[in-house]
Amino acid sequence: MRTSAPVSPKIAQGIACILLANYNINKEQSRDTANAVQNFSLGLNLATVVVNIMINGMEVKHMDDVGSGLAFETVTKGL
C-alpha cells in the first residue's frame, strides 16, 4: 500500500488538533498557547499539501495506465 505523504506529520497534526481542543480561548492565559498549537497544526497541514503536490507533479504514468478511453497509444507504443 502506497501513501501519498509521510505518515508522521499527519499523526503530529492529529495530536496537535487534540491538544488544541483542550485550550479555552476565552481565558486570557490559554490564548497564546492555543494560538501556537493552531499555527503548528496549520503549518503541518500546509507542509502536507505541498508534499502531496510535489509527489503528484513528479509522478510518471505509463500509457498503459491511462485507461481504455485512449486506446490508440497501445497501437503506437511499439514505434
PAKOLPA-930443 format. One record per residue (C-alpha): residue number from 1; residue in three letters; x, y, z. Coordinates in steps of 0.02 Angstrom, whole numbers, plus 50000, padded with zeros to 5 digits. Example, Ala and Ser with C-alpha at 12.3 -4.5 7.8 and 13.67 -1.06 7.14 Angstrom:
<recs>
<nr->1&rest->ALA&xx->50615&yy->49775&zz->50390> $
<nr->2&rest->SER&xx->50684&yy->49947&zz->50357> $
</recs>
This chain:
<recs>
<nr->1&rest->MET&xx->50000&yy->50000&zz->50000> $
<nr->2&rest->ARG&xx->50072&yy->50168&zz->49948> $
<nr->3&rest->THR&xx->50042&yy->50326&zz->50047> $
<nr->4&rest->SER&xx->50045&yy->50499&zz->49969> $
<nr->5&rest->ALA&xx->50147&yy->50580&zz->50108> $
<nr->6&rest->PRO&xx->50241&yy->50526&zz->50262> $
<nr->7&rest->VAL&xx->50126&yy->50472&zz->50400> $
<nr->8&rest->SER&xx->50218&yy->50551&zz->50547> $
<nr->9&rest->PRO&xx->50170&yy->50734&zz->50504> $
<nr->10&rest->LYS&xx->49988&yy->50680&zz->50492> $
<nr->11&rest->ILE&xx->50000&yy->50596&zz->50662> $
<nr->12&rest->ALA&xx->50080&yy->50752&zz->50736> $
<nr->13&rest->GLN&xx->49943&yy->50858&zz->50659> $
<nr->14&rest->GLY&xx->49810&yy->50746&zz->50737> $
<nr->15&rest->ILE&xx->49894&yy->50760&zz->50907> $
<nr->16&rest->ALA&xx->49902&yy->50950&zz->50887> $
<nr->17&rest->CYS&xx->49716&yy->50955&zz->50849> $
<nr->18&rest->ILE&xx->49679&yy->50850&zz->51004> $
<nr->19&rest->LEU&xx->49788&yy->50967&zz->51109> $
<nr->20&rest->LEU&xx->49703&yy->51119&zz->51034> $
<nr->21&rest->ALA&xx->49534&yy->51056&zz->51095> $
<nr->22&rest->ASN&xx->49598&yy->51064&zz->51274> $
<nr->23&rest->TYR&xx->49627&yy->51253&zz->51274> $
<nr->24&rest->ASN&xx->49492&yy->51379&zz->51312> $
<nr->25&rest->ILE&xx->49520&yy->51534&zz->51206> $
<nr->26&rest->ASN&xx->49401&yy->51633&zz->51318> $
<nr->27&rest->LYS&xx->49534&yy->51630&zz->51454> $
<nr->28&rest->GLU&xx->49675&yy->51754&zz->51429> $
<nr->29&rest->GLN&xx->49814&yy->51636&zz->51487> $
<nr->30&rest->SER&xx->49763&yy->51500&zz->51362> $
<nr->31&rest->ARG&xx->49758&yy->51609&zz->51207> $
<nr->32&rest->ASP&xx->49945&yy->51615&zz->51172> $
<nr->33&rest->THR&xx->49966&yy->51427&zz->51191> $
<nr->34&rest->ALA&xx->49811&yy->51391&zz->51086> $
<nr->35&rest->ASN&xx->49873&yy->51509&zz->50951> $
<nr->36&rest->ALA&xx->50043&yy->51424&zz->50947> $
<nr->37&rest->VAL&xx->49966&yy->51250&zz->50935> $
<nr->38&rest->GLN&xx->49847&yy->51309&zz->50798> $
<nr->39&rest->ASN&xx->49991&yy->51385&zz->50699> $
<nr->40&rest->PHE&xx->50090&yy->51223&zz->50717> $
<nr->41&rest->SER&xx->49942&yy->51121&zz->50656> $
<nr->42&rest->LEU&xx->49914&yy->51239&zz->50509> $
<nr->43&rest->GLY&xx->50098&yy->51231&zz->50463> $
<nr->44&rest->LEU&xx->50094&yy->51041&zz->50461> $
<nr->45&rest->ASN&xx->49938&yy->51046&zz->50353> $
<nr->46&rest->LEU&xx->50023&yy->51165&zz->50231> $
<nr->47&rest->ALA&xx->50179&yy->51055&zz->50225> $
<nr->48&rest->THR&xx->50073&yy->50900&zz->50191> $
<nr->49&rest->VAL&xx->49984&yy->50987&zz->50047> $
<nr->50&rest->VAL&xx->50149&yy->51047&zz->49971> $
<nr->51&rest->VAL&xx->50225&yy->50872&zz->49983> $
<nr->52&rest->ASN&xx->50070&yy->50796&zz->49902> $
<nr->53&rest->ILE&xx->50078&yy->50923&zz->49759> $
<nr->54&rest->MET&xx->50263&yy->50886&zz->49732> $
<nr->55&rest->ILE&xx->50235&yy->50698&zz->49733> $
<nr->56&rest->ASN&xx->50088&yy->50708&zz->49612> $
<nr->57&rest->GLY&xx->50182&yy->50829&zz->49500> $
<nr->58&rest->MET&xx->50330&yy->50712&zz->49480> $
<nr->59&rest->GLU&xx->50228&yy->50554&zz->49458> $
<nr->60&rest->VAL&xx->50260&yy->50471&zz->49292> $
<nr->61&rest->LYS&xx->50122&yy->50364&zz->49220> $
<nr->62&rest->HIS&xx->50143&yy->50241&zz->49080> $
<nr->63&rest->MET&xx->50023&yy->50248&zz->48936> $
<nr->64&rest->ASP&xx->49953&yy->50078&zz->48985> $
<nr->65&rest->ASP&xx->49889&yy->50158&zz->49147> $
<nr->66&rest->VAL&xx->49786&yy->50291&zz->49058> $
<nr->67&rest->GLY&xx->49635&yy->50181&zz->49026> $
<nr->68&rest->SER&xx->49531&yy->50116&zz->48884> $
<nr->69&rest->GLY&xx->49474&yy->50289&zz->48827> $
<nr->70&rest->LEU&xx->49638&yy->50319&zz->48735> $
<nr->71&rest->ALA&xx->49667&yy->50151&zz->48652> $
<nr->72&rest->PHE&xx->49774&yy->50216&zz->48508> $
<nr->73&rest->GLU&xx->49927&yy->50230&zz->48623> $
<nr->74&rest->THR&xx->49937&yy->50042&zz->48635> $
<nr->75&rest->VAL&xx->49947&yy->50031&zz->48445> $
<nr->76&rest->THR&xx->50084&yy->50163&zz->48427> $
<nr->77&rest->LYS&xx->50180&yy->50102&zz->48580> $
<nr->78&rest->GLY&xx->50297&yy->49992&zz->48478> $
<nr->79&rest->LEU&xx->50352&yy->50129&zz->48357> $
</recs>
